[in-house]
């Protein structure tokens, strides 16, 4: 098992095994991880809500796609042209056209170019896809995984796996606002009522 996991948990090996059990036993995730190799991206992860919510569904015995909006794929390419990103998006849409979820694929090297228009404030350019994951809205959803060509798993989880596997939701305040955090909670709690929510103020 290959990983670049940063974690603050006592028994991270056990938690890694639990996560990989979820991933390998979820046919949808496993297929998406396998097919994503065909995008030929140098550095990418499938992550965020897609992985976290798939884990919650598995633990709650819900359907594979319960409450999930899309397949999050984050990658890093120094070519920040919209044309290049569109090429990758179109290729991903073709690869996943027979799957029940749409693909949300973004080049993290160009997020700063549109972030202010979307969220109302500027951010600094990311220097890697891992740096982008470090800023994602919650500790539980700050996670990325991918299946390598040798069938080993690459995992990046800057806050570890405890919150994800314990269904704990707490804000990662590095970049987001209270409004962004609370909007996510408002949606998530409708689908996963047993989430343990930490309010923004804590």
C-alpha positions in Angstrom: 0.0 0.0 0.0 1.5 3.3 -1.1 0.5 6.4 0.7 1.5 9.9 1.6 -0.8 10.1 4.5 -0.3 12.8 7.2 -2.3 11.9 10.3 -2.8 12.7 13.9 -4.4 9.4 14.9 -3.1 6.6 17.2 -4.0 3.6 15.0 -3.7 5.0 11.5 -2.9 1.6 10.0 -6.2 0.2 11.1 -8.0 3.3 9.8 -6.3 2.9 6.5 -7.4 -0.7 6.3 -11.0 0.4 7.0 -10.9 3.0 4.3 -9.4 0.7 1.8 -12.0 -2.0 2.7 -14.7 0.6 1.9 -13.1 1.6 -1.3 -12.5 -1.9 -2.6 -15.9 -3.1 -1.6 -17.6 -0.2 -3.2 -17.8 -1.3 -6.9 -18.6 2.3 -8.0 -15.5 3.8 -6.3 -13.2 1.0 -7.4 -14.3 1.3 -11.1 -14.0 5.1 -11.1 -10.5 4.8 -9.6 -9.5 2.3 -12.2 -11.0 4.2 -15.1 -9.4 7.5 -13.9 -6.0 6.1 -14.8 -7.0 6.6 -18.5 -7.0 10.3 -18.0 -3.2 10.2 -18.0 -2.9 12.9 -15.4 0.5 13.2 -13.7 -0.8 14.1 -10.2 -4.5 13.7 -9.3 -6.8 12.5 -6.7 -10.4 11.4 -6.5 -11.6 12.9 -3.3 -13.6 15.4 -1.3 -17.3 14.7 -0.9 -17.4 11.7 -3.3 -15.0 9.7 -1.1 -16.3 10.9 2.3 -19.9 10.5 1.4 -19.3 7.1 -0.1 -17.8 6.1 3.2 -20.7 7.4 5.1 -23.1 5.5 2.8 -21.1 2.3 3.3 -21.2 2.7 7.1 -24.9 3.5 7.1 -25.8 0.7 4.6 -27.2 3.3 2.2 -27.2 3.0 -1.6 -23.8 3.7 -3.3 -24.9 7.1 -4.7 -27.2 8.3 -1.8 -26.8 12.0 -1.4 -23.8 12.3 -3.7 -23.8 15.0 -6.3 -20.8 14.2 -8.4 -17.4 12.6 -8.7 -14.7 15.0 -7.5 -11.4 14.7 -9.4 -8.7 17.2 -8.6 -5.4 17.4 -10.5 -2.5 19.8 -11.0 -1.2 21.0 -14.4 0.9 24.1 -14.8 -0.8 24.8 -18.1 -3.6 26.9 -16.6 -5.4 27.6 -19.9 -9.1 27.0 -19.9 -8.8 25.2 -23.2 -6.5 22.5 -21.7 -8.7 22.0 -18.7 -11.7 21.7 -21.0 -9.9 18.9 -23.0 -9.4 16.9 -19.8 -13.0 17.5 -18.7 -14.4 16.3 -22.0 -12.2 13.2 -21.9 -13.5 12.5 -18.3 -17.1 13.0 -19.4 -16.5 10.4 -22.2 -14.9 7.9 -19.9 -17.7 8.2 -17.3 -20.7 8.7 -19.6 -22.3 5.4 -18.5 -22.0 6.2 -14.8 -24.8 7.6 -12.7 -22.9 10.6 -11.4 -21.4 13.5 -13.4 -17.7 14.3 -13.1 -16.5 17.5 -11.3 -12.9 17.8 -12.5 -10.8 20.8 -11.8 -7.2 21.8 -12.4 -6.1 23.1 -9.0 -3.4 25.2 -10.6 -6.0 27.5 -12.0 -8.6 27.6 -9.1 -7.3 31.1 -8.0 -8.3 32.5 -11.4 -12.0 31.9 -10.8 -12.3 31.6 -7.0 -13.2 35.3 -6.4 -16.0 35.3 -8.9 -17.5 32.2 -7.3 -16.9 32.8 -3.6 -16.3 36.6 -3.4 -12.7 36.7 -2.2 -9.3 36.0 -3.6 -6.9 33.1 -2.8 -3.3 32.5 -3.5 -2.4 30.1 -6.3 -1.9 26.5 -5.2 1.5 25.0 -5.8 0.3 21.4 -5.8 -2.8 19.3 -5.7 -1.9 18.4 -2.1 -1.8 22.0 -1.1 -5.3 22.4 -2.5 -6.6 19.5 -0.5 -5.1 21.1 2.6 -7.7 23.9 2.2 -10.8 21.9 1.5 -13.8 22.9 3.7 -13.9 20.2 6.3 -11.4 17.9 8.0 -13.4 14.8 7.0 -13.6 15.7 3.3 -10.0 16.9 3.0 -9.0 13.6 1.4 -7.8 12.3 -1.9 -7.2 8.7 -3.2 -6.1 7.2 -6.4 -5.3 3.7 -7.7 -1.7 3.5 -9.1 -0.7 1.6 -12.2 0.8 -1.1 -10.0 -2.6 -1.4 -8.1 -1.2 0.2 -5.0 -3.3 2.9 -3.4 -2.2 6.5 -3.0 -3.9 8.4 -0.2 -3.6 11.9 1.0 -5.4 13.0 4.1 -3.8 16.0 5.9 -6.1 15.7 8.9 -6.1 12.0 9.1 -9.0 9.6 8.9 -10.6 9.8 12.4 -13.2 12.5 11.5 -14.1 10.8 8.3 -14.6 7.4 9.8 -16.3 8.8 12.9 -18.7 10.9 10.8 -17.4 14.0 12.5 -17.8 17.3 10.7 -15.7 20.2 11.7 -14.5 23.2 9.7 -11.1 23.5 8.1 -10.7 27.2 8.6 -7.7 27.6 6.4 -9.7 29.2 3.6 -13.4 28.9 3.8 -16.0 31.2 5.4 -18.7 30.4 8.0 -21.3 30.7 5.3 -19.6 28.1 3.0 -19.3 25.7 6.0 -22.9 26.1 7.1 -24.3 25.7 3.6 -22.5 22.3 3.4 -23.8 21.2 6.8 -27.4 22.2 5.8 -27.3 19.9 2.8 -25.4 17.0 4.3 -27.5 16.7 7.4 -30.6 16.0 5.2 -28.9 12.8 3.8 -26.7 11.7 6.8 -28.7 12.6 9.9 -26.2 10.9 12.2 -23.3 13.2 11.4 -21.7 14.8 14.4 -21.5 18.5 13.6 -19.1 20.9 15.2 -20.4 24.4 14.9 -18.2 27.1 13.3 -17.7 28.9 16.6 -15.9 26.0 18.3 
